[in-house]
Amino acid sequence: MRVLFINNDGGGFADYIDVKPETTVAQLFEQKSSHRNPSDYLIRVNRQPCTSDQALQEDDRVSFTPTKIEGASV
C-alpha cells in the first residue's frame, strides 16, 4: 500500500513509500524515526491530528513535524 510520507525534520522531504496494510501511525513512526521521541513531534494524517493506533489507508498523507528545534533558545 502506498502513502505520502512528509518528514519535516531537518532539511525535510516528501516521498511516496510502501507500507504493509493495517500499518499504524505508531508503527510507521518507529520505522522512520526509531531514535526519536513521538511526544516531540506533531504527527498528522491527511493534515489532521491522529491517534497512534490509527491504521493508515491507501494514499494517506502522513507528516512528522518536530515541536522542538535543536539549537533553538527557549
N, CA, C and O atoms as a GROMACS GRO file, in nm:
protein
  296
    1MET      N    1   0.086  -0.116   0.000
    1MET     CA    2   0.000   0.000   0.000
    1MET      C    3   0.091   0.123   0.000
    1MET      O    4   0.198   0.121   0.061
    2ARG      N    5   0.050   0.228  -0.067
    2ARG     CA    6   0.132   0.348  -0.083
    2ARG      C    7   0.074   0.464  -0.004
    2ARG      O    8  -0.046   0.490  -0.009
    3VAL      N    9   0.162   0.536   0.070
    3VAL     CA   10   0.124   0.658   0.142
    3VAL      C   11   0.228   0.765   0.110
    3VAL      O   12   0.342   0.734   0.075
    4LEU      N   13   0.187   0.891   0.124
    4LEU     CA   14   0.279   1.002   0.108
    4LEU      C   15   0.336   1.034   0.246
    4LEU      O   16   0.261   1.069   0.338
    5PHE      N   17   0.468   1.021   0.260
    5PHE     CA   18   0.534   1.046   0.387
    5PHE      C   19   0.608   1.179   0.377
    5PHE      O   20   0.694   1.197   0.291
    6ILE      N   21   0.573   1.272   0.468
    6ILE     CA   22   0.636   1.404   0.471
    6ILE      C   23   0.713   1.414   0.602
    6ILE      O   24   0.654   1.413   0.710
    7ASN      N   25   0.845   1.424   0.591
    7ASN     CA   26   0.931   1.436   0.708
    7ASN      C   27   0.981   1.579   0.715
    7ASN      O   28   1.062   1.620   0.632
    8ASN      N   29   0.934   1.655   0.811
    8ASN     CA   30   0.972   1.795   0.826
    8ASN      C   31   1.088   1.813   0.923
    8ASN      O   32   1.112   1.924   0.971
    9ASP      N   33   1.159   1.707   0.952
    9ASP     CA   34   1.273   1.711   1.044
    9ASP      C   35   1.399   1.747   0.966
    9ASP      O   36   1.428   1.685   0.863
   10GLY      N   37   1.474   1.846   1.014
   10GLY     CA   38   1.597   1.886   0.945
   10GLY      C   39   1.564   1.950   0.811
   10GLY      O   40   1.485   2.044   0.805
   11GLY      N   41   1.624   1.899   0.704
   11GLY     CA   42   1.601   1.954   0.570
   11GLY      C   43   1.463   1.920   0.517
   11GLY      O   44   1.412   1.989   0.429
   12GLY      N   45   1.403   1.814   0.570
   12GLY     CA   46   1.270   1.774   0.528
   12GLY      C   47   1.268   1.712   0.391
   12GLY      O   48   1.355   1.740   0.308
   13PHE      N   49   1.170   1.628   0.365
   13PHE     CA   50   1.150   1.567   0.235
   13PHE      C   51   1.010   1.508   0.231
   13PHE      O   52   0.946   1.488   0.334
   14ALA      N   53   0.964   1.480   0.113
   14ALA     CA   54   0.835   1.413   0.094
   14ALA      C   55   0.852   1.310  -0.016
   14ALA      O   56   0.916   1.337  -0.118
   15ASP      N   57   0.794   1.194   0.005
   15ASP     CA   58   0.801   1.089  -0.097
   15ASP      C   59   0.694   0.986  -0.068
   15ASP      O   60   0.651   0.968   0.046
   16TYR      N   61   0.652   0.918  -0.173
   16TYR     CA   62   0.560   0.807  -0.155
   16TYR      C   63   0.641   0.687  -0.107
   16TYR      O   64   0.749   0.659  -0.159
   17ILE      N   65   0.587   0.617  -0.008
   17ILE     CA   66   0.652   0.497   0.043
   17ILE      C   67   0.550   0.384   0.046
   17ILE      O   68   0.429   0.408   0.049
   18ASP      N   69   0.600   0.262   0.044
   18ASP     CA   70   0.514   0.145   0.054
   18ASP      C   71   0.513   0.097   0.198
   18ASP      O   72   0.618   0.082   0.260
   19VAL      N   73   0.395   0.072   0.251
   19VAL     CA   74   0.378   0.018   0.385
   19VAL      C   75   0.283  -0.100   0.377
   19VAL      O   76   0.203  -0.112   0.283
   20LYS      N   77   0.291  -0.187   0.475
   20LYS     CA   78   0.201  -0.302   0.480
   20LYS      C   79   0.060  -0.254   0.515
   20LYS      O   80   0.045  -0.159   0.592
   21PRO      N   81  -0.042  -0.318   0.461
   21PRO     CA   82  -0.179  -0.283   0.500
   21PRO      C   83  -0.196  -0.295   0.652
   21PRO      O   84  -0.136  -0.382   0.715
   22GLU      N   85  -0.278  -0.208   0.709
   22GLU     CA   86  -0.306  -0.204   0.852
   22GLU      C   87  -0.187  -0.153   0.935
   22GLU      O   88  -0.187  -0.171   1.057
   23THR      N   89  -0.087  -0.092   0.873
   23THR     CA   90   0.021  -0.029   0.948
   23THR      C   91  -0.036   0.088   1.025
   23THR      O   92  -0.113   0.168   0.971
   24THR      N   93   0.000   0.099   1.153
   24THR     CA   94  -0.049   0.210   1.234
   24THR      C   95   0.049   0.327   1.227
   24THR      O   96   0.163   0.313   1.182
   25VAL      N   97   0.003   0.442   1.272
   25VAL     CA   98   0.087   0.561   1.277
   25VAL      C   99   0.208   0.534   1.366
   25VAL      O  100   0.320   0.572   1.331
   26ALA      N  101   0.188   0.470   1.481
   26ALA     CA  102   0.298   0.440   1.573
   26ALA      C  103   0.401   0.348   1.507
   26ALA      O  104   0.521   0.368   1.526
   27GLN      N  105   0.357   0.249   1.432
   27GLN     CA  106   0.449   0.159   1.364
   27GLN      C  107   0.531   0.232   1.259
   27GLN      O  108   0.651   0.208   1.245
   28LEU      N  109   0.468   0.322   1.184
   28LEU     CA  110   0.540   0.400   1.084
   28LEU      C  111   0.642   0.491   1.151
   28LEU      O  112   0.754   0.505   1.102
   29PHE      N  113   0.604   0.554   1.261
   29PHE     CA  114   0.697   0.641   1.333
   29PHE      C  115   0.817   0.560   1.379
   29PHE      O  116   0.931   0.605   1.366
   30GLU      N  117   0.794   0.442   1.432
   30GLU     CA  118   0.904   0.356   1.478
   30GLU      C  119   0.997   0.319   1.363
   30GLU      O  120   1.119   0.315   1.380
   31GLN      N  121   0.940   0.291   1.246
   31GLN     CA  122   1.021   0.255   1.129
   31GLN      C  123   1.105   0.373   1.081
   31GLN      O  124   1.222   0.355   1.046
   32LYS      N  125   1.048   0.492   1.080
   32LYS     CA  126   1.114   0.608   1.020
   32LYS      C  127   1.193   0.692   1.120
   32LYS      O  128   1.287   0.762   1.081
   33SER      N  129   1.157   0.687   1.247
   33SER     CA  130   1.220   0.775   1.347
   33SER      C  131   1.241   0.702   1.479
   33SER      O  132   1.210   0.756   1.585
   34SER      N  133   1.293   0.581   1.474
   34SER     CA  134   1.304   0.498   1.595
   34SER      C  135   1.392   0.561   1.703
   34SER      O  136   1.375   0.530   1.821
   35HIS      N  137   1.482   0.647   1.666
   35HIS     CA  138   1.572   0.709   1.763
   35HIS      C  139   1.511   0.836   1.823
   35HIS      O  140   1.577   0.904   1.902
   36ARG      N  141   1.389   0.870   1.788
   36ARG     CA  142   1.323   0.993   1.834
   36ARG      C  143   1.208   0.961   1.929
   36ARG      O  144   1.161   0.847   1.936
   37ASN      N  145   1.164   1.063   2.001
   37ASN     CA  146   1.051   1.050   2.092
   37ASN      C  147   0.926   1.106   2.024
   37ASN      O  148   0.924   1.223   1.986
   38PRO      N  149   0.820   1.026   2.008
   38PRO     CA  150   0.699   1.074   1.940
   38PRO      C  151   0.638   1.198   2.004
   38PRO      O  152   0.571   1.276   1.935
   39SER      N  153   0.658   1.218   2.135
   39SER     CA  154   0.599   1.335   2.201
   39SER      C  155   0.667   1.465   2.158
   39SER      O  156   0.617   1.574   2.189
   40ASP      N  157   0.780   1.455   2.089
   40ASP     CA  158   0.849   1.573   2.038
   40ASP      C  159   0.806   1.610   1.896
   40ASP      O  160   0.867   1.696   1.833
   41TYR      N  161   0.700   1.546   1.846
   41TYR     CA  162   0.656   1.567   1.709
   41TYR      C  163   0.506   1.593   1.702
   41TYR      O  164   0.428   1.540   1.782
   42LEU      N  165   0.468   1.674   1.607
   42LEU     CA  166   0.328   1.689   1.570
   42LEU      C  167   0.308   1.591   1.454
   42LEU      O  168   0.364   1.609   1.346
   43ILE      N  169   0.228   1.489   1.478
   43ILE     CA  170   0.207   1.384   1.378
   43ILE      C  171   0.065   1.396   1.326
   43ILE      O  172  -0.032   1.395   1.402
   44ARG      N  173   0.053   1.407   1.195
   44ARG     CA  174  -0.079   1.424   1.132
   44ARG      C  175  -0.098   1.326   1.017
   44ARG      O  176  -0.003   1.285   0.951
   45VAL      N  177  -0.223   1.291   0.995
   45VAL     CA  178  -0.262   1.211   0.879
   45VAL      C  179  -0.366   1.292   0.804
   45VAL      O  180  -0.469   1.332   0.860
   46ASN      N  181  -0.339   1.317   0.678
   46ASN     CA  182  -0.427   1.398   0.594
   46ASN      C  183  -0.455   1.535   0.657
   46ASN      O  184  -0.567   1.585   0.655
   47ARG      N  185  -0.349   1.594   0.712
   47ARG     CA  186  -0.350   1.727   0.774
   47ARG      C  187  -0.430   1.736   0.903
   47ARG      O  188  -0.454   1.846   0.952
   48GLN      N  189  -0.471   1.623   0.958
   48GLN     CA  190  -0.550   1.621   1.082
   48GLN      C  191  -0.473   1.549   1.191
   48GLN      O  192  -0.403   1.452   1.163
   49PRO      N  193  -0.484   1.596   1.317
   49PRO     CA  194  -0.422   1.522   1.427
   49PRO      C  195  -0.475   1.378   1.429
   49PRO      O  196  -0.589   1.353   1.389
   50CYS      N  197  -0.394   1.286   1.476
   50CYS     CA  198  -0.435   1.146   1.474
   50CYS      C  199  -0.390   1.077   1.602
   50CYS      O  200  -0.310   1.130   1.678
   51THR      N  201  -0.443   0.960   1.624
   51THR     CA  202  -0.401   0.877   1.737
   51THR      C  203  -0.291   0.783   1.690
   51THR      O  204  -0.278   0.755   1.571
   52SER      N  205  -0.213   0.734   1.785
   52SER     CA  206  -0.102   0.646   1.748
   52SER      C  207  -0.149   0.512   1.692
   52SER      O  208  -0.076   0.448   1.617
   53ASP      N  209  -0.271   0.471   1.729
   53ASP     CA  210  -0.320   0.342   1.680
   53ASP      C  211  -0.401   0.353   1.551
   53ASP      O  212  -0.459   0.254   1.506
   54GLN      N  213  -0.406   0.471   1.492
   54GLN     CA  214  -0.480   0.487   1.366
   54GLN      C  215  -0.413   0.406   1.256
   54GLN      O  216  -0.292   0.418   1.234
   55ALA      N  217  -0.491   0.323   1.187
   55ALA     CA  218  -0.439   0.244   1.075
   55ALA      C  219  -0.435   0.331   0.950
   55ALA      O  220  -0.531   0.402   0.920
   56LEU      N  221  -0.325   0.324   0.879
   56LEU     CA  222  -0.311   0.402   0.756
   56LEU      C  223  -0.388   0.338   0.642
   56LEU      O  224  -0.404   0.216   0.636
   57GLN      N  225  -0.434   0.422   0.552
   57GLN     CA  226  -0.509   0.379   0.434
   57GLN      C  227  -0.433   0.418   0.308
   57GLN      O  228  -0.348   0.507   0.312
   58GLU      N  229  -0.463   0.353   0.199
   58GLU     CA  230  -0.401   0.384   0.070
   58GLU      C  231  -0.410   0.534   0.041
   58GLU      O  232  -0.517   0.594   0.056
   59ASP      N  233  -0.300   0.594  -0.001
   59ASP     CA  234  -0.289   0.735  -0.040
   59ASP      C  235  -0.305   0.834   0.075
   59ASP      O  236  -0.326   0.952   0.051
   60ASP      N  237  -0.295   0.787   0.201
   60ASP     CA  238  -0.293   0.881   0.314
   60ASP      C  239  -0.169   0.968   0.303
   60ASP      O  240  -0.069   0.930   0.242
   61ARG      N  241  -0.178   1.086   0.363
   61ARG     CA  242  -0.066   1.180   0.369
   61ARG      C  243  -0.026   1.190   0.515
   61ARG      O  244  -0.103   1.239   0.597
   62VAL      N  245   0.095   1.145   0.548
   62VAL     CA  246   0.143   1.140   0.686
   62VAL      C  247   0.258   1.238   0.702
   62VAL      O  248   0.352   1.236   0.624
   63SER      N  249   0.250   1.324   0.805
   63SER     CA  250   0.359   1.420   0.828
   63SER      C  251   0.408   1.413   0.972
   63SER      O  252   0.330   1.400   1.066
   64PHE      N  253   0.542   1.422   0.986
   64PHE     CA  254   0.608   1.429   1.116
   64PHE      C  255   0.678   1.564   1.122
   64PHE      O  256   0.771   1.589   1.046
   65THR      N  257   0.634   1.651   1.213
   65THR     CA  258   0.692   1.784   1.228
   65THR      C  259   0.742   1.800   1.370
   65THR      O  260   0.664   1.788   1.464
   66PRO      N  261   0.872   1.827   1.389
   66PRO     CA  262   0.924   1.842   1.525
   66PRO      C  263   0.866   1.965   1.594
   66PRO      O  264   0.846   2.070   1.531
   67THR      N  265   0.839   1.950   1.723
   67THR     CA  266   0.792   2.064   1.801
   67THR      C  267   0.907   2.129   1.876
   67THR      O  268   0.893   2.240   1.927
   68LYS      N  269   1.019   2.061   1.882
   68LYS     CA  270   1.140   2.113   1.946
   68LYS      C  271   1.249   2.119   1.840
   68LYS      O  272   1.280   2.018   1.776
   69ILE      N  273   1.307   2.236   1.821
   69ILE     CA  274   1.412   2.254   1.722
   69ILE      C  275   1.545   2.255   1.794
   69ILE      O  276   1.568   2.337   1.883
   70GLU      N  277   1.635   2.163   1.756
   70GLU     CA  278   1.766   2.156   1.818
   70GLU      C  279   1.843   2.286   1.797
   70GLU      O  280   1.849   2.338   1.686
   71GLY      N  281   1.901   2.337   1.903
   71GLY     CA  282   1.980   2.458   1.894
   71GLY      C  283   1.901   2.586   1.913
   71GLY      O  284   1.960   2.694   1.924
   72ALA      N  285   1.770   2.577   1.916
   72ALA     CA  286   1.687   2.698   1.934
   72ALA      C  287   1.684   2.736   2.082
   72ALA      O  288   1.679   2.648   2.169
   73SER      N  289   1.688   2.864   2.110
   73SER     CA  290   1.680   2.907   2.250
   73SER      C  291   1.534   2.909   2.294
   73SER      O  292   1.443   2.926   2.213
   74VAL      N  293   1.516   2.890   2.422
   74VAL     CA  294   1.381   2.882   2.477
   74VAL      C  295   1.331   3.016   2.520
   74VAL      O  296   1.218   3.028   2.568
   0.00000   0.00000   0.00000
